[in-house]
Amino acid sequence: MEGALEPFELRTTVRREPDFLFVHGDTLRLPVEVEPPDTRPAPSWRAFAGVRPCRRAIQVARRPTFERHAFGDTELAVVGAAEFLSHLV
């Protein structure tokens, strides 16, 4: 994949959406939810899983962690903020 991923913020009136969407061109590549105090999957993943073209997602938590969860055919990785940010730079 050539080119950069662009981050977009997403908000809906029912607040059941990931905080950020990383997009490459016109294609959604990675939704990211930021849940600082919690490592449990956010309720929005159940609502959002399966209605997007990519099947992987990330939830960022304050404390160090790495957990995998599945919602149908969607794989969610819950990772600590320091770990997640270290891969962005």
Secondary structure, 3 states (H helix, E strand, C coil): CCCCCEEEECCCCCCCCCCEEEEECCEEEEEEEECCCCCCCCCHHHHHCCCCCCCEEEEEECCCCEEEEEECCEEEEEEEHHHHHHCCC
